[in-house]
Amino acid sequence: MSVVVVGGGMAGAACASALAGHGIEVTLVDRHDYSQFQPLLYQVASSQLPAEDIARPLRTMFRDRSEVTVVTGEVVAVDVEAKTVTTDAGTVGPADQLVIAAGARPNFFGVPGAAEHAIPLYSVRDAERLRRHLRDRLRGLGSPEGGGALTIVVCGGGATGVEISGALAELLQALRDEGRLAAPASVRLVDLGHALLAPFTDRSHRYALDKLTAMGVEVTFGVAVTSVDAGSATLSDGSSVVTDTVIWAGGISGASLVDLTGIPAGRGGRIDVARDLTVPGHPGVFAVGDVANVPDAAGGTLPQLGSVAQQSGAWAGKNVRAQRDGAALAPFHYHDKGIMAMIGRNTAVAEVGPHRHQLEGPFAFAAWLGLHGVLMSGFHDRVDAVMNWADDYLHHARAADLELEDSVGRIAWADDDADRPDLGPR
């Protein structure tokens, strides 16, 4: 049996791993040569981790799996009936099974200027772009060219918006403490809703708001960004914020690859799938992760979380094996480990398990570090990340020191150059 997996993110990599070693030829296709760990993008953007720590080369991940072939290229066509995928480098397939794990893209909801002038935080390149932008702004702050003040506007009060707001507030405070801010700088978070971290409980809503406010973040509810240009952001209440730094954390939609498949898009521009993760009307086609509307046991739809992506990808691999063996496909069962959000040093919220047992403060902080360290791919990445976290925790101004440098340091694993992803021009 042969399988083509489109997308090497958390879902696609988990699916390929579940298929490897079972006598199935797997071709894994992605535009990049690496798999990124999205929950830590905000730490790359705020100089807490180097990009290499959260981007694992796919060929390194599967170098001991001869059944897995990695193809790097931009997908330009998908034939779900023939199960072929055409990239700018050629055509892959036909295959017996097709797994679509192409992830998602930022959803700007048609806001004028947002796609051109706001910086999303959905990919390693987004995070690196934001880090370099902030570095340049902080270097020039107070100069005639750099302007007299810096206001960072964060659009969206979900986990991404809260985490990047907290990280940047701590960064700015560290720079203030060292006397390295040449002009005022602040973070403002705006959200159309009325609570931060909407999927969490009211207690977590209050905790996150109290902590962010204490860190100096200005939080404004009930308003949205209605337009963005090179020097300002306009809000739905008619006010305007002078800024050239708008971070978009306002939501995602299915990857543009969905349009290439000819499969009608469901809610959020994603592919609707059955409980067994197959695409109705298309035998032998699965969709998993952020590109899919994955149903839960109660008939709802699971959120776009890293844990959902990993588990659904592995489950699809299990069902592909079952299909090969003539066995029944099993409905996806999501193991809910809970939800977490990092706000700052010793400041986090965690609601663990399906009954949402709540932790906050240092205990949630430790739980967050432990879970994300375990989920990261690759021994070197885990070691690097843990050492950087420890250094950042003990050396309060470390991120501030690094923010003004050209790059964030990483351990040089001299025996393993293949551990370095190709992140393009830096």
N, C-alpha and C positions, 0 to 999 in steps of 0.2 A: 504494500500500500504506500502511496505517496500523498503528502500533505503540504500545501503552501500556506504559510502563516504570514499575513500582511500586518506588519507592525512589530517592532522589537522593544516596545515599552514593557511595563510591568506585566500586563496581561499576555502579550505575545511571547515574551521570554518564558513566562510560567507555563504556557501551553507547550512550547517547544521542549522545555525541560521534562514535562509530563509524558511527551511522546518519545523522547530519546531513550534508547536502550530497549525498545520493544519491537525491533524489526521493522520500523516505519521510517521511510525516507522523508526527511523534513527539510523544506526550503524556507528560510526565514528572511523576509524582505523588509528593509527599512531604508528611509532616506539618509539616515545617519549610520555610522559604524558603531554606535554605542546605545546602551539602554540607560535611560535616565531615571533617577529616583526623585520623583516630583515633590514629595513632602518636604524636602530640604532645599528647594530652590531659593526660598527666602534667605537662607543662611549664606548661600553663594552671593546673593545680591547685597547683603549687608556685611560682607567680608569675614564671616565667621568660618566658612569652609571654602576651599578651592573647588572650582568646578569639576576637576578630575575626580574628586572624592565621591561625587554622586552620578558620574557618567562612566559606566563599565563597558569596555569594548565587547561587542557581541562575539567576535571571533575568539576572544579570551574566555568568555563565559562558556563557550561550547567547544573549546579546543580539544577536549578529551572525548567528544561525542562525534564520532565520524559520520553518524547518520544525519547530522544537522549541517546544512550548507547555508552560509550567510551571504546574502546578495544585497549590496548597497546601491541604491538608485532611487530616483524620483518616480513614483508610480504615475503613469499617464493613462492607463486603461485597465479595467478589470472586467473579465467575462465570467459571470457567476455560473453560467450554464456549462461552459467548457472548463471552468476552473483554471483559467490562465490569468496571469498578472503581467502586464507589460510595463517595463520601466524605461527610462531614457538610455539604459544600457542593453536592453533586449527583453525577450519574453521568457517568463518562467511558467512551467507547466506544459501541457495539461496535467492536473493532479486528480486523485480520487476524492480528496476532501479539501475544502477551502475554509480557513479560519480568518475572519476579519477582526483585527485587533489594532486598528489604526489610531486609536486615541481620540483626542478632541482638539479644538482650537478655541481661542478666546472669542467670546460673544460680546460684541460691542453694541448690540441692540440698535443699530442704526444711528447711534449718536454721532452727529457731524464732527469730523476731525479726530475722533477717538482713535481710529485705526492708524492715522498718520502721526499723531502727536502724543498719545498715551503709551505707556510701556506696560504690556501685560507681563504676567509672571507664570508662564505655563511651560517654558522650555529652558534648557541650559543656556541657550543663546539669549533668551529674554533676560535671564538672571545676570549673565555677563554684561549685556548691554546696559542694564540698570546699574550694576556695580561701577562700570566705567563712567557712566553719566554722573553718578553721585560723586565719584572721585574727582572728576573734572570740575564739577560745581563747587565742591568743598575747597579745592585748591584755589579757585578763583574768587571765592566768597569775599566780598568787601572791596574787590578791585573794580575799577571802572568798567572792565569788560565783563566781570562776573556778576555784577549787580550788588545792591546793598543789603539784600536779605534773601533767604531761601525758605519757601513754603512748599512742603511736599504734600500733595493731595493724594490720598488713597481712596479709591472708589470701591466700596464694598466692605461689609462688616462680617463676612464669613471667616473661616479659619485662615485663609491666605491673607486677607486684609488685616486681621487682628495680629497675625504673626509678623508680617512685615512692618506694621506700624510699631509694634513693641520693640522689634530689633533695631529699627532706625531711631526710635526715641532714645534707646540706651546708647546707641552709637553717638548721637548728637550730645547727650549728656556727658559721655566720656571725653569728647572733644572740648566741651566747655570746661570740665574739671582740669584739663591740661592747658587751658588757655589757648587753644588752637582754633577756635571759631572767631573769625575776623568780623562777623556780622551776625545778626539774629538768624536762627534757623529753627523751624518747627515742623511738626507733622499734624495734618488734619485729616481725619477719616470721616467720610460722608456715606450715609446709607439710607435708602428709601424706606427701609423698615423702621422698627422701633426697638430693636434689640440686637446686640452683637451675638455672633455664634448662634444663629437662629435654630439649628437642629438640637441644641443643648437645652438644658432645663433653665427655669427662671433663676435659680440660684447661680448657675454658671454665667448667665447673662449679666447679672449684677456684679459678680466677681470680676469678669473681664472688663466691664465698664469702669469699675472702681480702680482697678490696677492700671489700665491704660491712662485714665485721667490723672492718676497720681504720678505717672511717668511723664506727663506733660503733653499727651496727645489730646488735641481738641476733637471731640466726637460730636457730629451733627446728624441727628436722625430726621427722617421725614423729607429728605431732599435727595435729589439725584443730580448727577452731572448731565447737562443737556447739550453741551458743546465744548470742544477743546480746540484751542489753536496754539500757535508756537509760544505764546506768552501769557495765556490765561485759560481758566476753566470757568464756564458759566453754569450756575446751579439752577434747579427748577424753581427756587423761590425768587429768581430774578437777580440775585447777587452774582458778583464775579470775583474770582480769586486770581490775583496776579501770581502766576507760576509758570515755570517751564518744566516742571517735574510732576507729572500725573501718572500714578501707578494704577493700572486697571486690574482690579480683583473682583469684577462684577459678574462673573459667570462664564460658562463654557458651553459650546455646542459641539455636535458631532463633527469629526474631521471632514475636510472637503472631499476626501476619497469616497464618502458615501454617495456623492453625486455621480461618481464614475461607475458605480455598481449597477445603477438603474433600479435599485431597491427603493421603494417609496420611504422617505424619511418620516419617522414618528416625532414625538415630542422632543424638543431640543435639537432637532436635526440629527437625531440618532436612529439607529436601526432597531425596530421592535423585534424581540426574540421570544421564543417559547420558553417554558420552564426548563427544558433540557438544553437551552442556549442555541438551538437551531433556528434558522431564519425560515418562517412559514412560507411555503410555496417554492422553496429552493432546496431540494434534497442535497445533503452533503455539504451544506454551507452553515457555518457557525459565526456568531458575532459576540465578542466579549469585551469587557473593560469599558472605558469611557465612550467608545463608539456605539455602545448598545444600551437600550433600555432594558436592564436586567430585572425580571420580576422577582418579587419576594414571595414567601409562602402565603401571605395574606392577600395577595392580589395587587399590591402596590408595586412601586418601582424602587429598587435600591439606589442609594446615592452614589455619586461619582467619587469613590474613595479608593485609595491605593489597595486597601485590603480586599475590596470587592473585585478590583481588577486582577489581583494575583490569584484569588480563589476561583474566580470565574474562568480565568485562563487555564488553570490546572484542571478544572472540572471539564472543560471542553476537551482537553487532551484525553482525559479518562473516557469521555463519551465517544471520541473518535476510535479509541481502542476497542470499546464495546461494540461499535458499529462494525469494525473489521471482523470481530469474533462472532457476529450474528446475535449478540446479546441486546437486551432492551436498553435504551438510553435512560439514564437516571435524571430526574429533575434536580436542578441545582439547589443545594442547601448551603446557605451562607452562614458561616460561623461568626456571629457578631462578637467581636472582641471589644467593642466600645468605640468611643470617639475621643480624641484628644486635641488640645491646642496649646501651643507654647506662647506665652505672653512676654516673658522676660526671665532674667536670672532668678531662679528659685520660685518662679511664678508661672503656673500652668494650671489647666483644668483637664480632668480626665473623667469620663463617665464610662465605667467598665462593664462589659457584658450586656446582654439584652435587657436586663433590669436597671441598667444605668446607675450602678453603685458609684457614687461621686467621690473623687479625690481632688484636692486643690493644693496649691502652694508647693513646698519642697517634695512632698510625696508624689504629686502629679508630675512635677518636673523630673524626678528620678524615673518614674514610669515611662514618661515620654522618651527620655534618653535611651532607656533600655530597649523599648520596643523598636525605635527607629534604628538603633544599632544592629539589632537582630535582623531586621528586614532588609538592610542594605546588602547589595550583592558583592561578594568578593572579600576575601580575608584582608587584603591590603586596604580596601576602602574602609572596612570596619576599624582597622587599627588607626588609619589616618584620622578618621572622623573622631574617634574616641580621644586620641591624643590632642587634636585641635580643640575639642570641647573642654578637655581638662585644662589646657593652656588658657583658653578663653575664660574659664571659670576662675582660675587662680590669678590670672593677669587681667584685671578688669578693663584695662585700656588697650588690650591686644587688638580688637577689631578697629579701634580708632587709629592705632598705629598703622595697621595694614591698609586702611581705607585710603590713605594718601600715597600708597605705593602703587607700582604698576601691576602687581599680581599678588595673589595670596599664596604663601608657601605651602609646599607639599613635600612629604618624604620622598626622596629619590630611591626607588626600588631598583638598584642597578642591575639586578639579575632578571628584570622583567619589563623590558621596554614595551612589550605588548599590552601592558596594563594601562597605557596612556591612550585615551581616546583622541580622535581627530576632531577638535573643536573649532577648526578653522582659524582665521586671523584673529589675534587677541588684541 
